[in-house]
């Protein structure tokens, strides 16, 4: 069932991306008009905006919202003790000794004090992709992220988005305003449970199972720690017992290069620049996986 859904998703996504190109062959232009007439709504949600971001990547280097503090100081909200501590850990990640300290600590030279007040946002756009708090949009709140310089992609859910303003670590004459995300992380499978995960034998699918429950506590991360959205659906199996489980399908897609050299028909053997077509490598990966399982 999951493989069939994934295959249909890949085919539909490739068709949508193909028909949104400006340099379609003449044979497809009639289909493009019919497609636009009956499917007028643009691509939306986590999946659609990921595709849209790829298609527009060569038009804009960074289609992102600008982090700002627009509220008056007396209208800013104060972080909870746990979230404030997690923000300090996030800012001091990889810094020894710490460059940022709590406002409750005694002042020290060459460090900056971090204010606990922030401005909240329900949704923001980073590099053309929308991220939202779970109460605003469940799909846009589910993300894969990394922490502490690790390569392992954790699955989480965005509970809060805020902007915070601070002095730069090198000099207090520089003010930095930045988006931060408060997440709860889904539990990973135990070693015994992971042996019954049918997706892990196909690592190129970027799909795995997680426990449909959260670890205790919350993490504050920066925007560059977010890898992508993920699509999730419930999973049941007689081998896996003792809880609910979630299929986690990464929606991370390699962005196309801005331009490439291609030989044109009317340039007498010369080279011309052209926009590359949008391709989803997941389709080829999926076909390889199906062949490996004995499916034609």
Secondary structure as GFF3:
##gff-version 3
##sequence-region A 1 296
A	DSSP	alpha_helix	2	19	.	.	.	ID=ss1
A	DSSP	alpha_helix	26	38	.	.	.	ID=ss2
A	DSSP	alpha_helix	45	55	.	.	.	ID=ss3
A	DSSP	three_ten_helix	73	75	.	.	.	ID=ss4
A	DSSP	beta_strand	77	78	.	.	.	ID=ss5
A	DSSP	alpha_helix	81	91	.	.	.	ID=ss6
A	DSSP	beta_strand	100	102	.	.	.	ID=ss7
A	DSSP	beta_strand	112	114	.	.	.	ID=ss8
A	DSSP	beta_strand	117	121	.	.	.	ID=ss9
A	DSSP	beta_strand	123	126	.	.	.	ID=ss10
A	DSSP	beta_strand	129	132	.	.	.	ID=ss11
A	DSSP	alpha_helix	138	141	.	.	.	ID=ss12
A	DSSP	beta_strand	142	145	.	.	.	ID=ss13
A	DSSP	beta_strand	154	167	.	.	.	ID=ss14
A	DSSP	beta_strand	175	188	.	.	.	ID=ss15
A	DSSP	alpha_helix	191	194	.	.	.	ID=ss16
A	DSSP	three_ten_helix	203	205	.	.	.	ID=ss17
A	DSSP	beta_strand	207	214	.	.	.	ID=ss18
A	DSSP	beta_strand	219	222	.	.	.	ID=ss19
A	DSSP	three_ten_helix	223	225	.	.	.	ID=ss20
A	DSSP	beta_strand	226	235	.	.	.	ID=ss21
A	DSSP	beta_strand	245	250	.	.	.	ID=ss22
A	DSSP	beta_strand	260	263	.	.	.	ID=ss23
A	DSSP	beta_strand	271	274	.	.	.	ID=ss24
A	DSSP	alpha_helix	281	292	.	.	.	ID=ss25
###
